[in-house]
């Protein structure tokens, strides 16, 4: 059965009891239940809460909001808004942990500041104001987007935990919270079913579970009308079911690992809440492909904080993710490897990554007591629906080469034009890379998206064919993706370019500890190979390039010496988000390939040779050492 079928199969009495008793069944105690809070240890949260009280509250300015339309900048407003949400959430957590009135007051201050905002919608999504040719949102026509959902989530979980204390310290605030949640979120959700993120047109993405999950909390913890509460929950279940049914059976996520936390992981959090309030009667976990979705992060992990990234995913995302969500997911599906990966990252779970998630994590004793075990890095992972192959030198280890090969098409969520591209990582660190997500601006999701250099195919590890790079659109795709054993693939790229009939074979040769890329194409086609490189080039000569990776390993690229040295370009990285991943510069190697075949081999430089090479570079400078 689907999620929706499981929900409707429950008796009306069970469903009604679930929504009416949700506050008691959510698994997060009220502040007054001191015996359940005093044993919780969260020194990082308390230290942050204390530090916050020494600083002024963030200010949200119209001039910063208007910058989205003036010069395309989103972060000027979204960054202080995010800090306001985090500070309020931190105060709620501190109040729950300590029952200290100063933190109750701090939380109340933040909650009222959120209520006083003209809009909860981020400027990039405020299409109602844009349609009027204005930059000021109309409070009478609120837009229900991610920003509104993130805000109402804080209100809902704060009310659940601090409700009694708020009534005592600031009578009337809870009534204001409910009124704002109803006006800005619940009423628009119930009365307007045109929101694109509902996916009624068949286009589903991370907004669906992200918003639905927060709407669910708002209905369960803030809505006082039992009829409306039930209506909202029924619609949420329907929306979550629609999202899950749209996901590929292989458990892949075309939005990539970083967005997985705000797509499938948001779905899991919402389903867990529904399961809790039904006292386990819903039991959604056997529904496919939930078990496969939980394995996606381990399949993408390279090691040392690096991940296989596609689309707008950073290759080294913020490690502070809600790993407890994944751990409970593994417990529900009985997957020890899923639990192991989560437990291996438990020391990275201290940040507040959403108030609801943080509260649930704090009271999850099984999570905090789970033993830490080595990372379960699969030897090979093949996701046929999203056409992504990841192969490692050895399972369970980041050592040696890892190869990731992508097929797909050029109309994916958060799309980059990257059909046939690959990532090569040495000892867990990418060296031939996908640059990933730049800082979002006004053009990021506009018809000017492909003016951004990092999303274009010429800045991916794919060739330019007959002078043309790949274009955006679903017609540009891998015509065929054939897996060869568990460490190689042949990708037919004849439909990824207007001409050329290009085919690419990418293989991890575990015996030789090398990666080979072989491209073939029709006679008369002009092919310029492009390879995007992270790290420091040390040697560049005909047929050879040696790179010191960002992880300090030495990687050697070899090709036909008759093609010469090619063109090695340096590009300064001036985007703050990209710079945080790749450093101040990246390089691109361009090789004009001859005839109708090109072969690239990636090897490791080790032992005495690596010491000699590093010493030569230190003595003579980059580009001069011969090894």
Secondary structure, DSSP 4 states (H G I P E B T S, - for coil): --HHHHHHHS-HHHHHHHHHTHHHHSS---TT-HHHHTT---HHHHHHHHHHTTSPPP---HHHHHHHHHT-B-HHHHHHHHHHHHHHHHHHHHHHHH--HHHHHHHHHHHHHHHH-S--S-GGG-HHHHHTT-SS--TTS---SHHHHHHHHHHHHHHHHHHHHHHHHSTTHHHHHHHHHIIIIIHHHHH----GGG-TTS---THHHHHHHHHHHHHHHH---HHHHHHHHHHHHHHHHHHHHHS-TT---TTHHHHHTTTHHHHHHHHHHHHHHTTTSS-GGGSTTHHHHHTHHHHHEEETTEE---TT--TT--S---HHHHHHHHHHHT-HHHHHHHHHTGGG--S-S-HHHHHHHHT-HHHHHSPP------SEEEETTTTEEEEESSTT---SEEEEEE--EE-STT--S-TT-EEEEETTEEEE----PPPPBTTTTSTTGGGSGGGSGGGTTS-EETTB---SEEEEE-SEEEEETTTEEEEE-TTTSSS---EEEEEEETTTTEEEEEEE--TT--EEEEEEE-SEEEEEETTEEEEE-TTS-EEEEE--GGG-S-EEEEEE---HHHHHHH-SEEEEEEEEE-TTEEEEEEEE--HHHHHHHHHHHHHH-TT----
